[in-house]
């Protein structure tokens, strides 16, 4: 018998456990996988660290600042801004406020007018005004409508910069995502750094798990069923408890909790290559500003964090949004054909390390109204995850904590009763 059983050792489940332990509530976390992290995982191939799907941690995330030890993660930042491939060359779109020397090339970049570049500063002022919670109360439209109507960006700026940049963030170049999500992300990019831990993105959930009492997390333990007061594992074990928190992804949660609807998913296809030398030795995001595809973005991860590759080699990764049908049959050949135009024949010397399909990369949330779905499903049964709030590390951490607060209140009331 334990107070709470949490199903899922992803970020939300670990954040939930962390808060329950802090409040003196006993809990156990079960997960079918062989490691913590859920969708935040890092694979090791021939001495390379390859995160599953291109992922970054935004240091301005409020909840991450609250619960993570950023210094211990040894975060390695990307340069602010991006290089946009357009017309046979890279155009630099930087952050003049943090990198004053990038002001001139940014103003001259053929991704929008000078007026568009000034509108970026006004956008930044708008999204950084007031507290973060104020963003969730703004009128909600699509991101594309907000860019064009609310902020006045030209079609050229939307298509050449925001569509590929936000396409990489949302894994959807249609810009149909909620304007609230866009404004939240733009605030995070504007006020902090995009970074990765030196040991890979999986270091984030591992840090959360390391802060829990020994034995709290049980891996390789798939759950067959949940009900009020008990969890049954596929191995036939029944765990009695006062409350159950389902902290899995939306599909697994819907399978365990009858009547629970799931929002659907956005996927990505990631390619990773070992290169004798970096095609560009900068810790910068490179974007397809022409929409030619299939690759949306490229990054030299070893330039961001040298720990991602063995000495004398470079790790290059690329993302194809939505597992583009044109690239499914031969993604390596399709990606190299495109990137040969960017970097020349050196791409032919790259050694393919991995092609990773991530069909459940982000929940498809068209609306963030309300900002978070309730955690309590019924007496003694709770559901949490980034898909209950917003598809981000911050969303998962906040949703997990909120579920723990609801559980602790109910369990405490039950004890007192």
C-alpha positions as CSV (number, residue, x, y, z in Angstrom):
1,X,0.0,0.0,0.0
2,X,1.3,3.4,-0.9
3,X,-0.4,6.8,-1.1
4,X,0.0,7.4,-4.8
5,X,1.0,5.4,-7.9
6,X,2.2,7.4,-10.8
7,X,2.1,5.7,-14.2
8,X,4.8,7.2,-16.5
9,X,8.3,8.4,-15.7
10,X,8.4,11.3,-18.2
11,X,8.8,14.9,-17.2
12,X,5.3,15.3,-15.9
13,X,5.3,12.1,-13.9
14,X,8.7,12.9,-12.4
15,X,7.6,16.5,-11.6
16,X,4.5,15.1,-10.0
17,X,6.5,12.7,-7.9
18,X,9.0,15.4,-6.9
19,X,6.2,17.6,-5.6
20,X,4.4,14.8,-3.8
21,X,7.6,13.8,-2.0
22,X,8.2,17.5,-1.1
23,X,4.8,17.5,0.6
24,X,5.4,14.3,2.4
25,X,3.2,12.0,0.3
26,X,4.5,8.6,-0.4
27,X,4.5,7.6,-4.1
28,X,5.9,5.1,-6.6
29,X,6.5,5.7,-10.3
30,X,6.0,2.9,-12.8
31,X,7.2,3.0,-16.4
32,X,7.4,0.4,-19.2
33,X,10.6,1.8,-20.6
34,X,14.2,1.0,-19.6
35,X,15.0,4.6,-18.6
36,X,13.3,7.7,-17.4
37,X,12.4,10.5,-19.7
38,X,9.4,9.5,-21.8
39,X,9.8,11.4,-25.0
40,X,12.9,13.2,-23.7
41,X,15.6,10.5,-24.5
42,X,19.2,10.5,-25.7
43,X,20.6,7.5,-27.7
44,X,24.3,6.7,-27.8
45,X,25.6,5.5,-31.2
46,X,29.3,4.9,-31.9
47,X,30.3,7.5,-29.3
48,X,27.7,10.1,-30.5
49,X,24.9,11.5,-28.4
50,X,21.7,11.7,-30.4
51,X,18.6,13.2,-28.9
52,X,15.4,11.6,-30.2
53,X,14.0,14.3,-32.4
54,X,15.6,17.8,-32.4
55,X,15.0,19.1,-28.8
56,X,16.3,22.1,-26.9
57,X,15.8,23.4,-23.4
58,X,14.8,27.0,-23.0
59,X,16.5,28.4,-20.0
60,X,13.8,31.1,-19.5
61,X,11.2,28.4,-18.8
62,X,9.8,29.6,-15.4
63,X,9.1,26.1,-14.0
64,X,12.4,24.8,-15.2
65,X,14.1,27.6,-13.2
66,X,12.1,26.5,-10.2
67,X,12.8,22.8,-10.3
68,X,16.0,22.2,-12.3
69,X,19.6,22.8,-11.4
70,X,20.8,24.5,-14.6
71,X,24.4,24.7,-13.5
72,X,24.5,20.9,-12.8
73,X,23.1,20.3,-16.3
74,X,26.1,22.1,-17.8
75,X,23.9,23.7,-20.5
76,X,25.5,24.5,-23.8
77,X,23.7,27.3,-25.6
78,X,22.8,28.0,-29.2
79,X,23.6,31.3,-30.7
80,X,20.5,33.6,-30.7
81,X,18.7,33.8,-34.1
82,X,19.3,31.6,-37.1
83,X,20.9,31.2,-40.5
84,X,18.2,31.1,-43.2
85,X,19.0,29.4,-46.6
86,X,17.6,31.6,-49.3
87,X,18.7,32.2,-52.9
88,X,21.8,30.1,-52.8
89,X,23.2,31.6,-49.5
90,X,22.7,31.8,-45.8
91,X,21.1,35.0,-44.5
92,X,21.7,35.7,-40.8
93,X,18.8,36.7,-38.7
94,X,20.2,37.5,-35.3
95,X,19.3,39.2,-32.0
96,X,20.8,42.7,-32.1
97,X,19.9,43.3,-28.5
98,X,22.1,40.5,-27.4
99,X,24.5,40.4,-30.4
100,X,24.9,44.1,-31.5
101,X,27.4,43.1,-34.3
102,X,24.6,41.2,-35.9
103,X,22.4,44.2,-36.4
104,X,23.6,45.1,-39.9
105,X,23.5,41.6,-41.4
106,X,20.1,41.1,-39.8
107,X,18.7,44.3,-41.3
108,X,20.1,43.3,-44.7
109,X,18.9,39.7,-44.6
110,X,16.5,39.0,-47.5
111,X,13.9,37.4,-45.4
112,X,11.8,40.5,-44.9
113,X,11.8,44.3,-45.1
114,X,13.6,46.6,-42.7
115,X,10.1,47.4,-41.3
116,X,9.6,43.7,-40.6
117,X,12.9,43.6,-38.6
118,X,11.6,46.6,-36.5
119,X,8.3,44.7,-36.0
120,X,10.3,41.9,-34.4
121,X,11.5,44.3,-31.8
122,X,7.9,45.4,-31.2
123,X,6.8,41.8,-31.0
124,X,9.5,41.2,-28.4
125,X,8.4,44.2,-26.4
126,X,4.8,42.9,-26.5
127,X,5.4,39.4,-25.4
128,X,7.8,40.3,-22.6
129,X,5.4,42.8,-21.1
130,X,3.8,41.7,-17.8
131,X,3.9,38.3,-16.2
132,X,4.1,35.0,-18.1
133,X,0.5,34.1,-17.0
134,X,-0.8,37.2,-18.8
135,X,0.0,35.5,-22.2
136,X,-2.6,32.8,-21.5
137,X,-5.3,35.5,-21.2
138,X,-4.7,37.2,-24.6
139,X,-7.2,36.7,-27.3
140,X,-6.5,33.5,-29.1
141,X,-6.1,33.2,-32.9
142,X,-3.9,31.1,-35.1
143,X,-0.2,32.0,-35.1
144,X,-0.3,32.9,-38.8
145,X,-3.2,35.4,-38.1
146,X,-1.3,36.9,-35.2
147,X,1.8,37.4,-37.2
148,X,0.0,39.0,-40.1
149,X,-2.9,40.9,-38.4
150,X,-1.8,41.5,-34.8
151,X,1.9,42.2,-35.5
152,X,1.8,43.3,-39.1
153,X,4.5,41.1,-40.7
154,X,4.7,40.9,-44.4
155,X,4.0,37.7,-46.3
156,X,7.7,37.5,-47.2
157,X,8.8,37.6,-43.5
158,X,6.1,35.0,-42.5
159,X,7.1,32.6,-45.2
160,X,10.8,33.0,-45.2
161,X,11.5,33.2,-41.5
162,X,8.6,32.5,-39.2
163,X,7.3,29.5,-41.1
164,X,10.5,27.5,-41.0
165,X,11.6,28.7,-37.6
166,X,8.2,28.1,-35.9
167,X,7.7,25.0,-38.0
168,X,10.8,23.6,-36.2
169,X,9.3,24.6,-32.9
170,X,5.8,23.4,-33.5
171,X,6.7,20.6,-35.9
172,X,4.1,22.1,-38.2
173,X,4.8,24.7,-40.9
174,X,1.1,25.6,-41.3
175,X,1.3,28.1,-38.4
176,X,-2.1,26.9,-37.2
177,X,-0.9,26.6,-33.6
178,X,-2.4,28.8,-31.0
179,X,-1.1,32.4,-30.9
180,X,-0.8,32.0,-27.1
181,X,1.7,29.2,-27.6
182,X,3.6,31.3,-30.2
183,X,3.8,34.3,-27.9
184,X,4.9,32.2,-24.9
185,X,7.7,30.6,-27.0
186,X,8.8,33.9,-28.4
187,X,9.1,35.3,-24.9
188,X,11.2,32.3,-23.9
189,X,13.5,32.7,-26.9
190,X,13.8,36.4,-26.3
191,X,14.6,36.3,-22.6
192,X,16.8,33.2,-22.3
193,X,18.9,30.8,-24.3
194,X,18.1,27.7,-26.3
195,X,20.5,25.1,-24.9
196,X,21.2,21.4,-24.5
197,X,22.8,19.7,-21.5
198,X,26.3,18.5,-22.1
199,X,25.2,14.9,-21.5
200,X,22.2,15.2,-23.8
201,X,18.5,16.1,-23.2
202,X,17.9,12.9,-21.2
203,X,20.0,14.5,-18.4
204,X,16.9,16.6,-17.6
205,X,14.6,13.8,-16.5
206,X,17.6,11.9,-15.0
207,X,18.2,14.9,-12.7
208,X,14.6,14.9,-11.6
209,X,14.7,11.2,-10.9
210,X,17.9,11.5,-9.0
211,X,16.2,13.8,-6.5
212,X,13.6,11.2,-5.6
213,X,14.0,8.6,-2.7
214,X,15.7,5.4,-3.8
215,X,13.2,2.9,-5.1
216,X,10.6,5.5,-6.1
217,X,11.0,4.8,-9.8
218,X,10.4,1.3,-11.2
219,X,11.4,0.8,-14.8
220,X,10.5,-2.1,-17.2
221,X,7.1,-2.2,-15.5
222,X,4.3,-1.8,-18.0
223,X,0.9,-1.1,-16.6
224,X,-2.1,-3.1,-17.8
225,X,-5.0,-1.3,-16.0
226,X,-5.8,1.4,-13.6
227,X,-8.8,1.8,-11.4
228,X,-9.7,3.7,-8.2
229,X,-7.4,2.5,-5.5
230,X,-5.2,0.1,-7.5
231,X,-2.9,-0.3,-10.5
232,X,-2.3,-3.6,-12.2
233,X,0.9,-4.3,-14.0
234,X,1.2,-6.6,-17.0
235,X,3.3,-8.9,-14.8
236,X,0.2,-9.5,-12.7
237,X,1.1,-7.4,-9.7
238,X,-1.6,-5.3,-8.1
239,X,-0.5,-2.1,-6.2
240,X,-3.1,-0.7,-3.8
241,X,-3.1,3.1,-3.3
242,X,-5.2,6.0,-2.4
243,X,-4.7,7.8,-5.7
244,X,-3.5,7.0,-9.3
245,X,-1.9,9.6,-11.5
246,X,-1.7,8.6,-15.2
247,X,1.3,10.7,-16.5
248,X,1.8,9.0,-19.8
249,X,1.5,10.4,-23.3
250,X,-2.1,11.0,-24.5
251,X,-2.4,7.8,-26.5
252,X,-1.3,5.6,-23.6
253,X,-3.5,7.6,-21.2
254,X,-6.6,7.1,-23.4
255,X,-6.0,3.4,-23.4
256,X,-5.9,3.3,-19.6
257,X,-8.7,5.7,-18.9
258,X,-12.0,5.0,-20.7
259,X,-13.7,8.1,-22.2
260,X,-10.5,10.2,-22.2
261,X,-10.0,12.0,-25.5
262,X,-6.6,12.6,-26.9
263,X,-5.6,15.6,-29.1
264,X,-3.6,13.8,-31.8
265,X,0.1,14.1,-32.6
266,X,2.6,15.9,-34.7
267,X,5.6,13.9,-35.8
268,X,9.1,14.4,-37.1
269,X,11.8,12.4,-38.9
270,X,15.3,13.0,-37.7
271,X,18.5,12.2,-39.4
272,X,22.0,12.1,-37.8
273,X,25.3,11.9,-39.6
274,X,28.9,11.7,-38.5
275,X,31.0,14.2,-40.5
276,X,34.8,14.4,-40.8
277,X,34.4,18.2,-40.3
278,X,31.5,20.4,-39.5
279,X,29.8,21.9,-42.6
280,X,29.6,25.1,-40.6
281,X,31.4,25.4,-37.2
282,X,28.7,27.5,-35.4
283,X,26.3,26.8,-32.7
284,X,23.4,28.1,-34.8
285,X,20.1,26.8,-36.2
286,X,20.0,26.6,-40.0
287,X,16.6,26.9,-41.6
288,X,15.2,26.2,-45.1
289,X,13.8,29.6,-46.1
290,X,12.8,28.5,-49.5
291,X,10.3,25.8,-48.5
292,X,11.9,23.4,-50.9
293,X,12.3,20.6,-48.3
294,X,12.2,18.0,-47.3
295,X,14.6,19.2,-44.5
296,X,13.3,22.0,-42.4
297,X,16.3,22.6,-40.1
298,X,19.9,21.6,-39.7
299,X,22.2,21.9,-36.7
300,X,25.8,20.9,-36.0
301,X,25.2,19.6,-32.5
302,X,28.9,19.1,-31.8
303,X,29.4,22.8,-32.4
304,X,26.8,23.5,-29.7
305,X,28.1,20.8,-27.3
306,X,31.4,19.1,-28.2
307,X,30.4,16.2,-25.9
308,X,27.8,15.2,-28.5
309,X,30.6,13.7,-30.8
310,X,33.9,11.9,-30.4
311,X,37.1,13.9,-30.9
312,X,37.9,14.7,-34.5
313,X,34.3,14.2,-35.7
314,X,31.2,16.4,-36.0
315,X,27.5,15.4,-35.4
316,X,25.1,16.9,-37.9
317,X,21.4,16.4,-37.4
318,X,18.4,17.4,-39.6
319,X,14.6,17.4,-39.1
320,X,11.9,16.6,-41.6
321,X,8.5,17.7,-40.4
322,X,5.6,15.3,-40.2
323,X,7.6,12.5,-41.7
324,X,7.1,14.1,-45.2
325,X,5.8,11.4,-47.6
326,X,8.3,12.4,-50.3
327,X,11.2,11.5,-47.9
328,X,9.9,8.4,-46.3
329,X,11.2,5.9,-48.9
330,X,14.7,7.2,-48.9
331,X,15.1,10.0,-46.3
332,X,18.9,9.9,-46.3
333,X,19.1,10.4,-50.1
334,X,16.4,13.0,-50.1
335,X,18.1,15.0,-47.3
336,X,21.6,14.8,-48.8
337,X,20.2,16.0,-52.2
338,X,18.9,19.1,-50.5
339,X,21.9,19.7,-48.3
340,X,24.3,19.3,-51.1
341,X,23.0,22.6,-52.3
342,X,23.7,24.1,-48.9
343,X,27.1,22.7,-48.2
344,X,28.5,21.2,-51.4
345,X,29.8,17.7,-52.1
346,X,31.2,17.3,-48.5
347,X,27.8,15.9,-47.5
348,X,28.7,12.7,-49.5
349,X,31.4,12.0,-47.0
350,X,28.9,12.0,-44.1
351,X,28.3,8.7,-42.5
352,X,24.6,8.0,-41.6
353,X,24.3,7.2,-37.9
354,X,20.5,7.1,-37.4
355,X,17.2,7.8,-39.0
356,X,14.6,8.1,-36.2
357,X,10.9,8.4,-36.8
358,X,9.2,10.2,-33.9
359,X,5.5,10.0,-34.7
360,X,4.5,11.2,-31.2
361,X,6.8,14.1,-30.9
362,X,4.3,16.8,-29.8
363,X,0.6,16.8,-29.0
364,X,-1.5,18.6,-31.6
365,X,-3.2,21.4,-29.5
366,X,-5.0,23.9,-31.7
367,X,-6.3,25.8,-28.7
368,X,-4.9,26.6,-25.3
369,X,-8.2,27.7,-23.9
370,X,-8.3,26.8,-21.1
371,X,-4.6,27.1,-20.4
372,X,-4.6,23.7,-18.7
373,X,-7.1,20.8,-18.5
374,X,-8.1,19.7,-15.0
375,X,-5.9,16.9,-13.6
376,X,-8.7,15.2,-11.6
377,X,-10.8,12.8,-13.7
378,X,-12.7,11.1,-10.9
379,X,-12.3,10.3,-7.2
380,X,-8.8,9.0,-6.8
381,X,-7.9,9.1,-10.5
382,X,-5.8,11.9,-12.1
383,X,-4.3,12.5,-15.5
384,X,-1.4,14.8,-16.4
385,X,1.2,15.6,-19.1
386,X,2.2,18.3,-21.5
387,X,-0.8,17.5,-23.6
388,X,-3.0,18.7,-20.7
389,X,-1.3,22.2,-20.8
390,X,1.0,22.9,-23.7
391,X,3.5,20.9,-25.7
392,X,6.8,21.9,-24.0
393,X,9.2,21.0,-21.2
394,X,7.7,23.8,-19.2
395,X,4.2,22.6,-19.9
396,X,5.0,19.0,-18.7
397,X,6.7,20.3,-15.5
398,X,3.9,22.6,-14.6
399,X,1.1,20.1,-15.3
400,X,2.9,17.5,-13.2
401,X,3.2,19.8,-10.3
402,X,-0.4,20.9,-10.5
403,X,-1.5,17.3,-10.5
404,X,0.6,16.6,-7.4
405,X,-1.0,19.6,-5.7
406,X,-4.5,18.3,-6.4
407,X,-3.6,14.8,-5.3
408,X,-1.9,16.0,-2.1
409,X,-4.9,18.0,-1.2
410,X,-7.3,15.1,-1.7
411,X,-5.1,12.5,-0.1
412,X,-4.5,14.8,2.9
413,X,-8.3,15.3,3.2
414,X,-8.8,11.5,3.0
415,X,-6.3,11.0,5.8
416,X,-7.9,13.6,8.0
417,X,-11.3,12.1,7.3
